Amino acid sequence: MRDPAQCRALAAADVSVYTSLLDARRLCGDPALTGVLAAIVDDPVLWPPAAYLAAKREDQAERHARFDDTAYNLEPNLKDGPGGLRTLDLMRWLGRRIVGAGSFEALAAAGLLDPAEVAALAAAEATLQRTRYALHLEAGRAEERLLFDFQRALAARLGYVDEHAQNLGVEQCMQAYYRAAQTVERLGTQLLERFDELLEPPLAPAQPIDQDFVALGGRLEAATPDLFLRRPQALVGAFAVLLDHPGLKGLSADTMRRMQQALARHGAALADDRYVLAALRALLMRGAPAVEALARMNRHGVLAAVLPAFGHVVGRMQYDLFHVYTVDEHTLRVLRNVARFADPAMRREFPIACEVWAGLAKPELLLLAALFHDIAKGRGGDHSQLGEREARAFCAKLGLAEADIDLVAWLVRWHLLMSVTAQRQDITDPDVVHRFAAQVEDWERLDHLYLLTIADIAGTSPRLWNAWKDRLLADLYVAARYALRGDLARPPHAEARVRECRERALALLSTEGFAADAVARAWAEFPDESFLRHRPEQIAWQTAAVLREGRGDAPLVAVHPLSVRGCTELFVYAPDREGLFAAITATLDRLRFSVVEARVLSSKRGVALDTFLLLETDTQAPAGVERAAELREALLRALAQTPYRVQLARRGLSRQLRHFQMTPRIEFGDGADGRTQLALVCTDRPGLLAAVAQAFRDAGMRVHDARIATFGERVEDFFRITDARDRPLAEPAREALRAALLRRIGGDTTPQAKEHHAGT
């Protein structure tokens, strides 16, 4: 119990206590005390309006920072996150303190909201409250986070059903939430701007900027109230003006409101207005600076009005752990990544990309490709093909030249090509590079595709982009440019490649003081495939390790902790005994290393030359010196055992992974090199590669090459394998291996229908 004096003292010391008193209502007791309490909270000395606004702004900024300043998280907090119920409360609290209007209707009567805005807020609040109530029922407790644990059941409870595989009921439910949160966030920002203007009215008169806009109080203001109705192109022009005047804080509250009113009045006609389209084209012609303008246009709903197809993906989530942002948020992040290539400060992080960007004749074409690359998500069908049609039609409306339209459309259609090639195929194989280059056809496409691929991967998830992927894409880009210079119909002959690699590696070893005859003796154990699949630098490093540390038949383990390829390189040189691959992968898993690539070679004398490219599982970074030493010692202990004793780590699934279980898909193919190709697509889990290696051992198979790719909860692994006698697998052996894999990783033994990777 507190008396009025105590209430006042506590409220003066803590803004949250004062805010609680604003919400106070009488349940029982002396009615006179209600008036006393009202007098306390209305006291102009206690938290004056300007001080209260500043304190609540700071509180909101701290709260939103906990959620990365976006409502578009995979598991959003519908109370405290941006655009959540707390934002609605804040609008009422500020209205009550600043103008004595504690409801949206009262704020409308005070002229701070219009009827359409009140209706939009009421609809958004109803969505949030309904979702919250259903969430509490589903969780059986007070829960504000839309966790994966509840999302599917919540969607069903709210009546959402699956339309098709690319528009699940849970995705529709989450889109409704995200759109409601976006409405609340936009109108909340607008109302706070109005309060700012009320409390700090501009002292200087409006300063003309051009025929359409003036600067007033540090904000952009429409020169006339009917500007956007008379000249709809000003809806785009406003954001171009903000680029030209970076000192402005943004749009004034009146301008925001008039913009929304004009969008409602013009409706679908905006998408075909030639003046609006001309203004958008002029904006895009600015190149990298246009990206910030596009982001602002999205926040105010202008981008979706001018480009209706983009409106369909606003708030569109994909129910997986790979895509951590909604499609519109991801698209804007891709655009921002593209813009970074124009920043000289990024040359250290993206040296090749920045150089390529500087050589683009028309950067706006890359911006358009980035804008459209995922625009057809959620429709059913191949989003790349559907997006190509959208891009082609819109670019024609913009009046682009036919060649420019073709380039943008091609980029949208094939925006996953480089990523898939680099991560699924062996890009040290000239045939792979030449097939890729032949599909790209020319340097202009290659330059644009390289930049788009980097921006796309880096904009999909904070954990997805790393130095390894950077190096992988750069290697493919450089190799493809080289291929495009020559005859695409005739890849270099294998003998010439082996000879060139030997010569360059020997030159490197000579500079380190190794004699040619000693190198030749070491290379007697290196199969020709070593020189086909490894770079001269790798051959030189591995050879030096053998010459320095090799001791007869004793296993040799060498670790290169600071690889220029963005990951740790592990080289194992040991007798090729049964279970070697399984023993190595199990040890790596116990030490929490992720394998991104493995090459498993063997000499005619039965010596294994296994190379692994590794990343730390937790950080997706190369290992430091201490971790490299720990890895080497652990592997030497494991390889000293006879026979190898494989000990799998015991770690449970994360909470999120438990909600994304899929039936494993196993497919076999015939490789051009006479080996069997195996593609495994399944749910990720701790120790997966070690379990797969155990299955290979169970079935008596030899692994020659492995490429490991993880996309959120989904793993796509590719192997080249043979039987114990280095022969391709016949059908009975394939089925035996399928059964062994499913026993180790879980799932039934029925061959699965083909699925398509979701891409980025």
C-alpha positions in Angstrom: 0.0 0.0 0.0 1.2 3.5 -0.8 -0.2 6.9 0.1 -0.4 9.7 -2.5 2.9 11.2 -1.3 4.7 8.0 -1.7 3.2 7.5 -5.2 4.5 10.9 -6.2 8.0 10.3 -4.8 8.3 7.0 -6.6 7.0 8.4 -9.9 9.4 11.3 -9.8 12.3 8.9 -9.4 11.3 6.3 -12.0 9.6 7.0 -15.3 8.2 3.4 -15.4 6.3 4.1 -12.1 4.9 7.3 -13.5 3.8 5.4 -16.6 2.0 2.8 -14.4 0.1 5.6 -12.7 -1.1 6.9 -16.1 -2.8 3.5 -16.5 -4.3 3.5 -13.0 -8.1 3.1 -12.7 -10.3 2.7 -9.7 -11.6 -0.7 -8.8 -12.9 0.1 -5.3 -12.3 2.4 -2.4 -12.5 6.1 -1.9 -13.5 7.8 -5.2 -11.7 11.0 -4.0 -8.4 9.3 -4.2 -8.8 8.8 -7.9 -8.9 12.6 -8.3 -5.8 13.0 -6.1 -3.9 10.5 -8.2 -5.0 12.2 -11.4 -3.8 15.5 -10.1 -0.4 13.9 -9.4 0.1 12.6 -12.9 -1.2 15.8 -14.5 1.3 18.0 -12.5 3.3 19.8 -15.2 6.4 19.7 -12.9 6.4 15.9 -12.6 7.8 14.5 -15.8 7.2 17.4 -18.1 6.0 16.4 -21.6 9.4 16.9 -23.3 11.3 15.0 -20.6 8.7 12.2 -20.6 8.9 11.9 -24.4 12.7 11.8 -24.3 12.7 9.1 -21.5 10.1 6.9 -23.3 12.0 7.3 -26.6 15.2 6.0 -24.9 13.2 3.2 -23.3 11.8 2.2 -26.6 15.2 2.3 -28.3 16.7 0.0 -25.7 13.8 -2.4 -25.9 13.8 -2.6 -29.7 17.6 -3.1 -29.7 17.1 -6.4 -28.0 15.2 -7.5 -31.1 17.7 -6.1 -33.7 15.4 -3.2 -34.3 13.1 -5.2 -36.5 9.7 -6.8 -36.1 10.7 -9.4 -38.7 12.4 -11.9 -36.5 11.8 -15.6 -36.9 10.4 -15.8 -33.3 9.1 -12.2 -32.7 8.0 -10.8 -29.4 4.5 -9.5 -30.0 4.5 -7.4 -26.9 7.9 -5.7 -26.6 9.2 -6.1 -30.2 9.1 -3.2 -32.7 5.4 -2.7 -33.8 4.2 -4.7 -30.8 1.5 -4.1 -28.2 3.9 -2.0 -26.2 4.2 0.5 -29.1 0.4 0.9 -29.0 0.6 1.5 -25.2 3.4 4.1 -25.7 1.2 6.0 -28.2 -1.6 6.2 -25.6 0.8 7.1 -22.7 2.4 9.9 -24.7 -1.0 11.2 -25.8 -2.3 11.2 -22.3 0.8 13.1 -21.0 1.3 15.5 -23.8 -2.2 16.5 -25.0 -4.4 14.8 -22.4 -5.7 12.3 -25.0 -5.3 8.7 -23.8 -7.1 6.9 -26.6 -6.8 6.8 -30.4 -10.2 8.4 -30.7 -9.2 11.2 -28.4 -6.0 11.6 -30.4 -8.1 11.9 -33.5 -10.2 14.6 -31.9 -7.0 16.4 -31.0 -6.1 16.3 -34.7 -3.1 14.0 -34.2 -4.6 11.0 -36.0 -7.1 10.9 -38.8 -10.0 8.4 -39.0 -8.2 6.1 -41.5 -5.2 5.9 -39.1 -7.5 5.2 -36.1 -9.1 2.4 -38.2 -5.7 1.0 -39.2 -4.5 1.0 -35.6 -7.7 -0.7 -34.4 -7.3 -3.4 -37.0 -3.7 -4.0 -36.3 -4.3 -4.1 -32.5 -7.1 -6.6 -33.0 -4.7 -8.9 -34.9 -2.0 -8.6 -32.3 -4.5 -9.1 -29.4 -6.1 -12.1 -31.1 -2.7 -13.6 -31.8 -1.6 -13.0 -28.2 -4.7 -14.6 -26.7 -4.4 -17.7 -28.9 -0.7 -17.9 -28.0 -1.5 -17.9 -24.3 -4.1 -20.7 -24.9 -1.6 -22.7 -26.9 1.3 -22.2 -24.4 -0.8 -22.7 -21.4 1.0 -19.7 -19.8 1.7 -16.1 -20.2 4.0 -16.1 -23.3 4.8 -13.2 -25.5 7.2 -14.9 -27.9 5.9 -16.5 -31.1 8.2 -19.4 -30.7 8.5 -22.2 -33.3 7.1 -24.5 -30.6 3.7 -22.8 -31.1 3.6 -21.3 -34.6 2.0 -24.2 -36.5 -0.6 -24.9 -33.8 -1.3 -21.2 -33.4 -1.9 -20.9 -37.1 -4.4 -23.8 -37.1 -6.2 -22.4 -34.0 -6.6 -19.1 -35.9 -8.0 -20.8 -38.9 -5.1 -20.6 -41.4 -4.7 -23.6 -43.7 -2.0 -24.6 -46.2 -2.6 -23.4 -49.7 0.4 -25.1 -51.2 3.9 -26.0 -50.2 5.1 -22.4 -50.7 2.2 -20.8 -48.9 1.7 -22.7 -45.6 -0.9 -21.8 -43.1 1.8 -20.9 -40.6 3.4 -18.5 -43.2 0.1 -16.8 -43.8 -0.5 -16.4 -40.0 3.0 -14.9 -39.5 2.5 -12.6 -42.5 -0.7 -11.2 -40.9 1.3 -10.6 -37.7 4.2 -8.9 -39.5 1.9 -6.6 -41.5 0.1 -5.6 -38.3 3.4 -4.9 -36.6 4.5 -2.9 -39.6 1.4 -0.7 -39.5 1.8 -0.1 -35.8 5.5 0.7 -36.2 4.8 3.2 -39.1 2.0 5.0 -37.3 3.8 5.0 -34.0 6.8 6.7 -35.7 4.5 9.2 -37.3 2.8 10.0 -34.0 6.1 10.5 -32.2 7.1 12.9 -35.0 3.9 14.9 -34.3 4.7 15.1 -30.6 8.2 16.3 -31.4 6.7 19.0 -33.6 4.2 20.0 -30.9 6.8 20.3 -28.2 9.5 21.9 -30.4 7.7 23.9 -33.1 10.1 25.2 -35.8 11.5 28.7 -35.1 12.6 29.5 -38.6 10.2 29.9 -41.5 10.0 27.2 -44.2 13.0 27.2 -46.6 12.1 26.3 -50.2 13.9 23.3 -51.7 12.2 23.0 -55.1 8.8 23.5 -56.5 7.4 20.6 -54.5 9.1 20.6 -51.1 10.3 22.9 -48.3 12.4 22.3 -45.2 10.6 23.1 -42.0 12.0 22.4 -38.5 14.7 20.1 -40.0 12.1 17.9 -41.8 10.9 17.6 -45.3 7.5 19.2 -45.8 5.2 19.2 -48.9 5.0 22.7 -50.3 1.2 22.4 -50.7 -1.3 20.2 -48.9 -2.5 18.6 -52.2 1.0 18.0 -53.7 0.8 14.2 -53.8 -2.7 14.3 -55.2 -1.7 16.7 -58.0 1.7 15.3 -58.7 1.9 11.6 -57.7 5.5 11.4 -58.9 6.4 13.5 -55.8 5.7 10.3 -53.8 9.0 9.0 -55.2 10.6 12.4 -55.5 10.3 13.1 -51.8 12.8 10.3 -51.1 15.2 11.6 -53.8 15.1 15.0 -52.1 16.0 13.4 -48.8 19.1 11.9 -50.5 20.1 15.4 -51.7 19.6 16.9 -48.3 21.2 14.5 -45.7 20.8 17.1 -43.0 17.1 16.6 -42.9 15.8 14.3 -40.2 13.1 12.8 -42.5 9.6 13.5 -43.5 7.4 15.7 -41.3 4.3 14.1 -39.7 2.0 16.0 -42.0 3.9 14.9 -45.0 3.7 11.2 -43.9 -0.1 11.5 -43.4 -0.6 13.2 -46.8 1.5 10.6 -48.4 -0.7 7.8 -47.0 -3.9 9.6 -48.0 -2.5 10.0 -51.6 -1.6 6.3 -51.8 -5.1 5.4 -50.8 -6.6 7.9 -53.3 -4.4 6.9 -56.3 -4.6 3.1 -55.6 -3.5 0.8 -58.4 -3.1 3.6 -60.9 0.3 4.5 -59.4 1.9 1.3 -60.8 1.2 2.5 -64.4 1.7 6.2 -64.0 4.4 7.1 -66.5 5.6 10.1 -64.4 5.9 8.0 -61.3 7.8 5.3 -63.2 10.1 8.0 -64.6 10.8 9.3 -61.1 11.6 5.8 -59.9 13.9 5.2 -62.9 15.7 8.5 -62.2 16.1 7.4 -58.5 17.6 4.0 -59.5 20.0 5.8 -61.9 21.7 7.2 -58.8 23.1 3.8 -58.1 24.1 2.8 -54.6 22.6 5.9 -52.9 19.2 4.9 -54.2 19.1 1.9 -51.8 18.4 4.0 -48.7 15.6 5.8 -50.6 14.1 2.4 -51.5 14.2 1.3 -47.9 12.4 4.5 -46.8 9.9 4.0 -49.6 9.2 0.6 -48.2 8.7 1.9 -44.6 6.0 4.3 -45.9 4.3 1.8 -48.3 5.3 3.7 -51.4 7.5 0.9 -52.9 4.6 -1.6 -52.7 2.2 0.9 -54.3 4.6 1.6 -57.2 5.6 -2.1 -57.5 2.5 -4.2 -56.4 4.4 -7.5 -56.8 6.7 -6.3 -53.9 3.6 -5.7 -51.8 2.8 -9.4 -52.0 6.0 -10.3 -50.2 5.9 -7.6 -47.5 5.8 -9.6 -44.3 6.2 -12.9 -46.2 8.2 -15.3 -44.0 9.5 -18.7 -45.0 8.9 -21.4 -42.4 12.5 -22.6 -41.9 15.7 -21.7 -40.1 17.6 -20.7 -43.2 15.7 -17.5 -44.1 15.9 -15.5 -40.9 14.1 -12.5 -42.4 10.9 -11.9 -44.3 11.2 -11.6 -48.0 10.9 -7.8 -48.1 13.4 -7.4 -45.3 15.8 -9.8 -47.0 15.5 -8.0 -50.3 16.3 -4.7 -48.6 19.3 -6.3 -46.9 20.5 -7.6 -50.3 20.1 -4.1 -51.7 22.2 -2.6 -48.9 24.9 -5.2 -49.4 25.0 -4.2 -53.1 25.4 -0.6 -52.0 28.3 -1.5 -49.8 30.3 -2.5 -52.9 30.4 1.2 -53.8 31.9 2.2 -50.4 35.7 2.5 -50.5 35.8 1.4 -46.9 34.6 -2.0 -47.9 37.5 -2.7 -50.2 39.3 -4.7 -47.5 36.3 -6.9 -46.8 35.2 -7.3 -50.5 38.3 -6.4 -52.6 37.2 -8.2 -55.8 33.5 -7.2 -55.5 34.4 -3.6 -55.0 36.6 -3.7 -58.1 33.9 -5.4 -60.1 31.2 -2.9 -59.0 33.5 0.0 -60.1 33.5 -1.4 -63.6 29.7 -1.7 -64.0 28.4 0.5 -66.7 24.8 0.6 -65.3 24.7 -0.2 -61.6 20.9 0.4 -61.6 20.5 -2.9 -63.4 22.0 -4.8 -60.5 19.7 -2.9 -58.1 16.7 -4.0 -60.2 17.9 -7.6 -60.2 18.3 -7.5 -56.4 14.8 -5.9 -56.0 13.2 -8.7 -58.1 15.2 -11.8 -57.3 12.8 -13.1 -54.7 9.7 -11.1 -55.6 7.7 -14.2 -56.6 8.2 -16.1 -53.4 5.1 -17.7 -51.9 3.1 -18.0 -55.2 3.8 -21.7 -55.9 6.1 -22.8 -58.7 9.7 -21.8 -59.4 10.1 -18.3 -57.9 13.0 -17.6 -60.2 11.0 -18.2 -63.4 8.0 -16.3 -62.1 10.3 -13.5 -60.9 11.9 -13.3 -64.4 8.5 -12.6 -65.9 7.8 -9.9 -63.3 11.2 -8.3 -63.9 10.8 -8.3 -67.7 7.4 -6.7 -67.6 8.4 -4.0 -65.0 11.6 -3.1 -66.8 9.7 -2.7 -70.0 7.3 -0.3 -68.2 10.4 1.7 -67.0 11.4 2.1 -70.6 14.7 0.2 -70.4 16.6 -0.9 -73.5 15.9 -4.4 -74.6 19.5 -5.5 -73.8 19.1 -4.1 -70.3 15.8 -5.9 -69.8 17.4 -9.1 -70.9 20.2 -8.8 -68.4 17.9 -8.0 -65.4 15.6 -10.8 -66.4 18.4 -13.3 -66.8 19.9 -12.4 -63.4 16.5 -12.9 -61.7 16.1 -16.3 -63.5 19.5 -17.6 -62.6 20.3 -15.8 -59.3 20.9 -19.1 -57.6 23.2 -20.5 -60.3 26.6 -19.4 -58.9 25.7 -20.2 -55.3 24.5 -23.7 -56.2 27.5 -24.4 -58.5 30.0 -23.2 -55.9 28.5 -25.0 -52.9 27.4 -28.3 -54.6 30.0 -29.0 -57.2 33.7 -29.3 -57.4 34.9 -26.0 -58.9 38.4 -27.3 -59.2 37.1 -29.5 -62.0 37.5 -27.6 -65.3 34.4 -29.3 -66.7 32.3 -27.8 -63.9 33.8 -24.4 -64.5 33.3 -24.6 -68.2 29.6 -25.7 -67.9 29.0 -22.8 -65.6 30.8 -20.3 -67.9 28.9 -21.6 -70.9 25.6 -21.0 -69.2 26.7 -17.5 -68.1 28.0 -16.7 -71.7 29.7 -13.4 -71.1 31.6 -11.2 -68.6 28.8 -8.7 -68.1 26.5 -11.4 -66.8 29.3 -12.9 -64.7 30.1 -9.6 -63.1 26.5 -8.9 -62.1 25.8 -12.5 -61.0 28.9 -12.5 -58.8 27.9 -9.4 -57.0 24.2 -10.4 -56.7 25.3 -13.8 -55.3 27.5 -12.3 -52.6 24.8 -9.8 -51.6 22.1 -12.5 -51.6 24.0 -15.0 -49.4 25.1 -12.2 -47.0 21.6 -10.9 -46.7 19.9 -14.2 -45.9 21.3 -14.8 -42.4 24.0 -13.2 -40.3 25.6 -16.6 -39.8 25.5 -17.7 -43.5 28.2 -15.5 -44.9 31.8 -16.2 -44.0 35.3 -16.1 -45.4 35.0 -19.6 -46.8 32.0 -18.7 -49.0 33.7 -15.5 -50.0 36.8 -17.4 -51.2 34.6 -20.1 -52.9 32.7 -17.6 -55.0 35.8 -15.6 -55.8 37.5 -18.8 -57.0 34.6 -19.6 -59.2 34.4 -16.1 -60.5 38.1 -15.9 -61.4 38.0 -19.4 -63.0 34.9 -18.5 -65.0 36.5 -15.3 -66.3 39.5 -17.3 -67.4 37.3 -19.8 -69.1 35.3 -17.1 -70.9 38.6 -15.8 -72.4 39.3 -19.2 -74.1 37.4 -21.9 -76.0 34.4 -23.0 -73.9 34.1 -26.1 -76.0 37.5 -27.4 -75.0 38.5 -27.4 -71.3 42.2 -27.8 -70.5 43.5 -31.4 -70.8 44.1 -33.2 -67.5 47.8 -33.9 -68.3 48.5 -30.2 -68.9 46.8 -29.3 -65.6 48.9 -31.9 -63.7 52.1 -30.7 -65.2 51.3 -27.0 -64.5 50.4 -27.7 -60.9 53.6 -29.7 -60.4 55.8 -27.0 -61.8 54.2 -24.2 -59.7 54.3 -26.3 -56.5 57.9 -27.3 -57.1 58.8 -23.6 -57.5 57.2 -22.8 -54.2 59.0 -25.7 -52.4 62.3 -24.6 -53.9 62.0 -21.2 -52.3 61.6 -23.0 -49.0 64.8 -24.9 -49.5 63.5 -28.4 -50.4 65.6 -30.3 -53.0 63.9 -31.5 -56.2 64.8 -35.1 -55.6 63.3 -35.1 -52.1 60.1 -33.6 -53.5 60.0 -36.2 -56.2 60.3 -39.0 -53.6 57.4 -37.5 -51.6 55.3 -37.1 -54.7 55.7 -40.8 -55.5 52.8 -41.2 -52.9 50.7 -38.4 -54.4 48.2 -39.7 -57.0 47.7 -37.5 -60.1 44.3 -36.6 -58.7 46.1 -34.6 -56.0 47.5 -32.3 -58.6 44.1 -32.1 -60.4 42.0 -31.3 -57.3 44.4 -29.1 -55.2 46.0 -25.8 -55.8 49.8 -25.6 -56.1 49.9 -23.8 -52.8 48.1 -26.7 -51.1 50.4 -29.3 -52.7 53.4 -27.3 -51.6 52.1 -27.0 -48.0 51.2 -30.7 -47.8 54.5 -31.8 -49.3 56.5 -29.7 -46.9 54.6 -31.3 -44.0 55.4 -34.8 -45.3 59.1 -33.9 -45.8 59.4 -32.2 -42.3 57.2 -34.5 -40.2 56.7 -37.8 -42.0 57.9 -40.8 -40.1 57.4 -44.1 -41.9 53.9 -45.5 -41.5 53.1 -43.3 -38.5 50.0 -41.1 -39.1 50.9 -37.5 -39.9 48.4 -34.7 -39.0 49.1 -31.2 -40.2 46.8 -28.1 -39.6 47.0 -24.8 -41.4 45.1 -22.5 -39.0 45.1 -19.4 -41.1 44.1 -20.5 -44.5 43.8 -17.9 -47.2 40.6 -19.7 -48.3 38.8 -18.5 -45.2 38.8 -21.8 -43.3 41.2 -24.1 -41.4 42.9 -26.7 -43.6 43.5 -30.2 -42.2 45.8 -32.7 -43.9 46.0 -36.3 -42.7 48.7 -38.6 -44.2 48.3 -42.1 -42.9 47.9 -45.8 -43.8 44.5 -46.2 -45.5 42.8 -48.5 -43.0 39.1 -49.3 -42.8 37.2 -46.6 -40.8 39.8 -43.8 -41.3 37.2 -41.3 -42.6 34.8 -42.2 -39.9 37.4 -41.8 -37.2 38.5 -38.4 -38.5 34.9 -37.0 -38.8 33.9 -38.3 -35.4 36.9 -36.6 -33.8 36.1 -33.3 -35.7 32.5 -33.4 -34.5 33.5 -34.0 -30.8 35.7 -30.9 -31.1 32.9 -29.0 -32.7 34.4 -28.4 -36.1 32.2 -28.3 -39.2 33.5 -29.9 -42.4 32.7 -27.8 -45.5 34.8 -29.8 -47.9 36.7 -33.1 -47.9 39.0 -34.7 -50.4 39.9 -38.3 -49.7 42.7 -39.6 -51.9 44.8 -42.8 -51.7 48.2 -43.8 -53.2 48.9 -47.0 -55.0 50.8 -48.1 -51.9 47.8 -47.6 -49.7 48.6 -44.3 -48.1 45.6 -42.0 -47.5 46.1 -38.3 -48.3 42.9 -36.7 -46.8 42.3 -33.0 -46.9 39.5 -31.3 -44.9 38.4 -27.7 -44.9 37.0 -26.8 -41.5 35.1 -24.0 -39.7 34.4 -23.7 -36.0 30.8 -24.8 -35.6 29.9 -22.0 -33.2 31.5 -19.1 -34.9 31.8 -20.2 -38.6 35.4 -18.9 -38.5 38.8 -20.6 -39.0 40.5 -22.1 -35.9 43.0 -20.2 -33.9 46.5 -21.5 -33.1 45.5 -23.1 -29.8 42.5 -24.8 -31.3 44.6 -26.1 -34.2 47.0 -27.6 -31.8 44.2 -29.2 -29.8 42.8 -30.7 -33.1 46.1 -32.1 -34.1 46.7 -33.8 -30.8 43.2 -35.3 -30.7 43.5 -36.7 -34.2 46.9 -38.3 -33.5 45.4 -40.0 -30.4 42.4 -41.2 -32.5 44.5 -42.5 -35.4 46.9 -44.4 -33.0 44.1 -46.9 -32.2 44.0 -50.3 -33.9 41.3 -50.8 -35.0 39.8 -47.4 -35.1 37.2 -46.9 -32.3 34.7 -44.3 -33.5 33.1 -42.4 -30.6 30.2 -40.2 -31.7 29.4 -37.1 -29.6 26.2 -37.1 -27.8 24.4 -33.8 -28.1 20.7 -33.2 -28.4 18.8 -31.3 -31.0 18.2 -27.6 -30.3 14.7 -26.4 -29.5 14.3 -24.9 -33.0 15.6 -28.0 -34.9 13.0 -30.2 -33.2 10.3 -28.4 -35.1 11.8 -28.9 -38.6 12.2 -32.6 -39.1 12.1 -33.8 -42.7 12.3 -37.3 -44.3 15.9 -37.8 -45.6 16.3 -37.9 -49.4 19.0 -40.0 -50.9 19.8 -39.9 -54.6 22.5 -41.7 -56.6 24.0 -40.8 -59.9 26.8 -41.9 -62.2 29.9 -39.6 -62.3 31.9 -39.0 -65.4 35.0 -40.2 -63.5 33.6 -43.7 -63.0 32.6 -43.0 -59.4 29.1 -43.0 -57.9 27.6 -39.7 -56.9 25.5 -39.5 -53.8 23.3 -36.6 -52.8 21.9 -36.6 -49.2 19.3 -34.0 -48.1 18.1 -34.3 -44.5 17.6 -32.4 -41.3 20.7 -31.1 -39.7 21.6 -32.5 -36.3 24.8 -32.7 -34.1 27.2 -35.4 -35.4 25.4 -35.8 -38.7 28.6 -36.2 -40.9 30.1 -38.6 -38.4 27.0 -40.7 -38.5 27.1 -40.7 -42.3 30.7 -41.7 -42.3 29.8 -44.6 -40.0 27.1 -45.7 -42.5 29.8 -45.7 -45.3 31.9 -47.9 -43.0 28.9 -50.2 -42.3 28.3 -50.7 -46.0 32.0 -51.1 -46.9 32.1 -47.9 -49.1 35.0 -45.6 -49.8 34.6 -41.9 -49.8 36.6 -39.9 -52.4 35.1 -36.4 -52.1 32.6 -34.6 -49.9 31.0 -31.2 -50.1 28.9 -30.2 -47.1 26.3 -27.4 -47.2 24.0 -26.4 -44.4 21.0 -24.2 -45.0 19.4 -23.5 -41.6 17.8 -26.8 -40.5 18.5 -28.4 -43.9 21.7 -30.2 -44.9 22.6 -30.9 -48.5 25.7 -33.2 -48.7 27.3 -34.4 -51.9 29.8 -37.3 -52.0 31.7 -39.2 -54.6 32.0 -42.9 -53.5 33.0 -46.4 -54.7 32.9 -49.8 -53.2 35.9 -51.3 -51.3 37.5 -52.2 -54.7 37.1 -48.7 -56.2 34.2 -49.7 -58.4 31.0 -47.7 -58.9 28.1 -48.9 -56.9 25.7 -51.3 -58.6 22.0 -51.2 -57.6 22.2 -53.7 -54.8 25.1 -51.9 -53.2 23.2 -48.6 -53.6 20.2 -50.0 -51.7 22.4 -51.5 -49.0 24.0 -48.1 -48.5 20.6 -46.3 -48.5 19.5 -48.7 -45.7 22.7 -48.1 -43.8 22.4 -44.4 -44.0 18.8 -44.4 -42.9 19.7 -46.6 -39.9 22.3 -44.1 -38.9 20.5 -40.8 -39.5 16.9 -41.9 -39.1 14.0 -42.3 -41.6 12.4 -45.0 -43.6 14.0 -46.9 -46.5 11.6 -45.8 -49.2 13.1 -43.7 -52.0 11.9 -40.2 -51.7 10.4 -37.9 -54.3 12.7 -35.1 -55.5 12.5 -31.8 -53.7 13.9 -28.5 -54.7 16.2 -26.5 -52.5 14.6 -23.3 -51.4 17.6 -21.3 -52.3 18.1 -17.8 -51.0 
